[in-house]
Amino acid sequence: QVQLVESGGGLVQPGGSLRLSCAASGSIFSMYNMGWYRQAPGKQRELVAAITSGGSTNYADSVKGRFTISRDNAKNMVYLQMNSLKPEDTAVYYCNAMIGVVAGLENNYWGQGTQVTVSS
């Protein structure tokens, strides 16, 4: 059984910063691509940032230059540093990871989500 648990969400004023963390636990053989998605009320879930096992990153245009994704492979964790936050960043943020549970078998996992609210 593999679980992803996010932390670090909350209420922040416009221009502020938050750091989200996601910890993967359970029967993990290997970690592949990891990422952060978000879903605002009435909108579809969208990719915010992704990172490969080798450290290559990809960002949504709306967060480029403000958000930074990173990972710690030794700890099975992925992070999202969010700076210069805007009200339109308000959403539930979900951690996503492709995880190998045994050699040759990978599954896609989601965390439960953490709320980020940007408001004055």
Contacts in CASP RR format, 6 or more apart in sequence:
PFRMAT RR
TARGET T0000
AUTHOR 0000-0000-0000
METHOD contacts of the structure
MODEL  1
QVQLVESGGGLVQPGGSLRLSCAASGSIFSMYNMGWYRQAPGKQRELVAA
ITSGGSTNYADSVKGRFTISRDNAKNMVYLQMNSLKPEDTAVYYCNAMIG
VVAGLENNYWGQGTQVTVSS
1 26 0 8 1.000
1 27 0 8 1.000
2 24 0 8 1.000
2 25 0 8 1.000
2 26 0 8 1.000
2 27 0 8 1.000
2 28 0 8 1.000
2 99 0 8 1.000
2 101 0 8 1.000
2 107 0 8 1.000
2 109 0 8 1.000
3 24 0 8 1.000
3 25 0 8 1.000
3 26 0 8 1.000
3 109 0 8 1.000
3 111 0 8 1.000
4 22 0 8 1.000
4 23 0 8 1.000
4 24 0 8 1.000
4 95 0 8 1.000
4 96 0 8 1.000
4 97 0 8 1.000
4 109 0 8 1.000
4 110 0 8 1.000
4 111 0 8 1.000
4 112 0 8 1.000
5 22 0 8 1.000
5 23 0 8 1.000
5 25 0 8 1.000
5 111 0 8 1.000
5 112 0 8 1.000
6 20 0 8 1.000
6 21 0 8 1.000
6 22 0 8 1.000
6 93 0 8 1.000
6 94 0 8 1.000
6 95 0 8 1.000
6 111 0 8 1.000
6 112 0 8 1.000
6 113 0 8 1.000
6 114 0 8 1.000
7 20 0 8 1.000
7 21 0 8 1.000
7 22 0 8 1.000
7 23 0 8 1.000
7 114 0 8 1.000
8 18 0 8 1.000
8 19 0 8 1.000
8 20 0 8 1.000
8 21 0 8 1.000
8 114 0 8 1.000
9 18 0 8 1.000
9 20 0 8 1.000
9 93 0 8 1.000
9 114 0 8 1.000
9 115 0 8 1.000
9 116 0 8 1.000
10 18 0 8 1.000
10 114 0 8 1.000
10 115 0 8 1.000
10 116 0 8 1.000
10 117 0 8 1.000
11 117 0 8 1.000
11 118 0 8 1.000
11 119 0 8 1.000
12 18 0 8 1.000
12 85 0 8 1.000
12 116 0 8 1.000
12 117 0 8 1.000
12 118 0 8 1.000
13 118 0 8 1.000
13 119 0 8 1.000
13 120 0 8 1.000
14 85 0 8 1.000
14 86 0 8 1.000
14 87 0 8 1.000
14 118 0 8 1.000
14 119 0 8 1.000
14 120 0 8 1.000
15 83 0 8 1.000
15 84 0 8 1.000
15 85 0 8 1.000
15 86 0 8 1.000
15 118 0 8 1.000
16 83 0 8 1.000
16 84 0 8 1.000
16 85 0 8 1.000
16 118 0 8 1.000
17 81 0 8 1.000
17 82 0 8 1.000
17 83 0 8 1.000
17 84 0 8 1.000
17 85 0 8 1.000
18 82 0 8 1.000
18 85 0 8 1.000
18 116 0 8 1.000
19 79 0 8 1.000
19 80 0 8 1.000
19 81 0 8 1.000
19 82 0 8 1.000
20 36 0 8 1.000
20 79 0 8 1.000
20 80 0 8 1.000
20 82 0 8 1.000
20 93 0 8 1.000
20 95 0 8 1.000
20 114 0 8 1.000
20 116 0 8 1.000
21 77 0 8 1.000
21 78 0 8 1.000
21 79 0 8 1.000
22 34 0 8 1.000
22 36 0 8 1.000
22 77 0 8 1.000
22 78 0 8 1.000
22 79 0 8 1.000
22 95 0 8 1.000
22 97 0 8 1.000
22 111 0 8 1.000
23 75 0 8 1.000
23 76 0 8 1.000
23 77 0 8 1.000
24 31 0 8 1.000
24 76 0 8 1.000
24 77 0 8 1.000
24 78 0 8 1.000
24 97 0 8 1.000
24 99 0 8 1.000
24 109 0 8 1.000
25 76 0 8 1.000
27 101 0 8 1.000
28 76 0 8 1.000
28 99 0 8 1.000
28 100 0 8 1.000
28 101 0 8 1.000
29 99 0 8 1.000
29 100 0 8 1.000
29 101 0 8 1.000
29 102 0 8 1.000
29 103 0 8 1.000
30 53 0 8 1.000
30 99 0 8 1.000
30 100 0 8 1.000
30 106 0 8 1.000
31 53 0 8 1.000
31 71 0 8 1.000
31 73 0 8 1.000
31 76 0 8 1.000
31 97 0 8 1.000
31 98 0 8 1.000
31 99 0 8 1.000
31 100 0 8 1.000
32 52 0 8 1.000
32 53 0 8 1.000
32 97 0 8 1.000
32 98 0 8 1.000
32 99 0 8 1.000
32 100 0 8 1.000
32 106 0 8 1.000
33 50 0 8 1.000
33 51 0 8 1.000
33 52 0 8 1.000
33 53 0 8 1.000
33 97 0 8 1.000
33 98 0 8 1.000
34 50 0 8 1.000
34 51 0 8 1.000
34 69 0 8 1.000
34 71 0 8 1.000
34 78 0 8 1.000
34 95 0 8 1.000
34 96 0 8 1.000
34 97 0 8 1.000
34 98 0 8 1.000
35 47 0 8 1.000
35 48 0 8 1.000
35 49 0 8 1.000
35 50 0 8 1.000
35 51 0 8 1.000
35 69 0 8 1.000
35 78 0 8 1.000
35 95 0 8 1.000
35 96 0 8 1.000
35 97 0 8 1.000
36 47 0 8 1.000
36 48 0 8 1.000
36 49 0 8 1.000
36 50 0 8 1.000
36 69 0 8 1.000
36 78 0 8 1.000
36 80 0 8 1.000
36 93 0 8 1.000
36 94 0 8 1.000
36 95 0 8 1.000
36 96 0 8 1.000
37 45 0 8 1.000
37 46 0 8 1.000
37 47 0 8 1.000
37 48 0 8 1.000
37 93 0 8 1.000
37 94 0 8 1.000
37 96 0 8 1.000
38 45 0 8 1.000
38 46 0 8 1.000
38 48 0 8 1.000
38 89 0 8 1.000
38 91 0 8 1.000
38 92 0 8 1.000
38 93 0 8 1.000
38 94 0 8 1.000
38 116 0 8 1.000
39 45 0 8 1.000
39 46 0 8 1.000
39 91 0 8 1.000
39 92 0 8 1.000
39 94 0 8 1.000
40 88 0 8 1.000
40 90 0 8 1.000
40 91 0 8 1.000
40 92 0 8 1.000
43 91 0 8 1.000
45 94 0 8 1.000
46 60 0 8 1.000
47 58 0 8 1.000
47 60 0 8 1.000
48 59 0 8 1.000
48 60 0 8 1.000
48 63 0 8 1.000
48 67 0 8 1.000
48 80 0 8 1.000
48 93 0 8 1.000
49 57 0 8 1.000
49 58 0 8 1.000
49 59 0 8 1.000
49 60 0 8 1.000
49 63 0 8 1.000
49 67 0 8 1.000
49 68 0 8 1.000
49 69 0 8 1.000
49 80 0 8 1.000
50 57 0 8 1.000
50 58 0 8 1.000
50 69 0 8 1.000
51 57 0 8 1.000
51 58 0 8 1.000
51 69 0 8 1.000
51 70 0 8 1.000
51 71 0 8 1.000
51 78 0 8 1.000
53 73 0 8 1.000
55 71 0 8 1.000
57 69 0 8 1.000
59 65 0 8 1.000
59 67 0 8 1.000
59 69 0 8 1.000
62 88 0 8 1.000
63 82 0 8 1.000
63 89 0 8 1.000
66 82 0 8 1.000
66 83 0 8 1.000
66 84 0 8 1.000
66 85 0 8 1.000
67 80 0 8 1.000
67 81 0 8 1.000
67 82 0 8 1.000
67 83 0 8 1.000
68 80 0 8 1.000
68 81 0 8 1.000
68 83 0 8 1.000
69 78 0 8 1.000
69 79 0 8 1.000
69 80 0 8 1.000
69 81 0 8 1.000
70 78 0 8 1.000
70 79 0 8 1.000
70 81 0 8 1.000
71 77 0 8 1.000
71 78 0 8 1.000
71 79 0 8 1.000
72 78 0 8 1.000
72 79 0 8 1.000
78 95 0 8 1.000
78 97 0 8 1.000
80 93 0 8 1.000
82 89 0 8 1.000
82 116 0 8 1.000
85 116 0 8 1.000
85 118 0 8 1.000
86 118 0 8 1.000
87 118 0 8 1.000
87 119 0 8 1.000
88 118 0 8 1.000
89 116 0 8 1.000
89 118 0 8 1.000
90 116 0 8 1.000
90 117 0 8 1.000
90 118 0 8 1.000
90 119 0 8 1.000
91 115 0 8 1.000
91 116 0 8 1.000
92 113 0 8 1.000
92 114 0 8 1.000
92 115 0 8 1.000
92 116 0 8 1.000
93 113 0 8 1.000
93 114 0 8 1.000
93 115 0 8 1.000
93 116 0 8 1.000
94 110 0 8 1.000
94 111 0 8 1.000
94 112 0 8 1.000
94 113 0 8 1.000
95 110 0 8 1.000
95 111 0 8 1.000
95 113 0 8 1.000
96 108 0 8 1.000
96 109 0 8 1.000
96 110 0 8 1.000
96 111 0 8 1.000
97 108 0 8 1.000
97 109 0 8 1.000
98 106 0 8 1.000
98 107 0 8 1.000
98 108 0 8 1.000
98 109 0 8 1.000
99 106 0 8 1.000
99 107 0 8 1.000
99 109 0 8 1.000
100 106 0 8 1.000
100 107 0 8 1.000
101 107 0 8 1.000
END
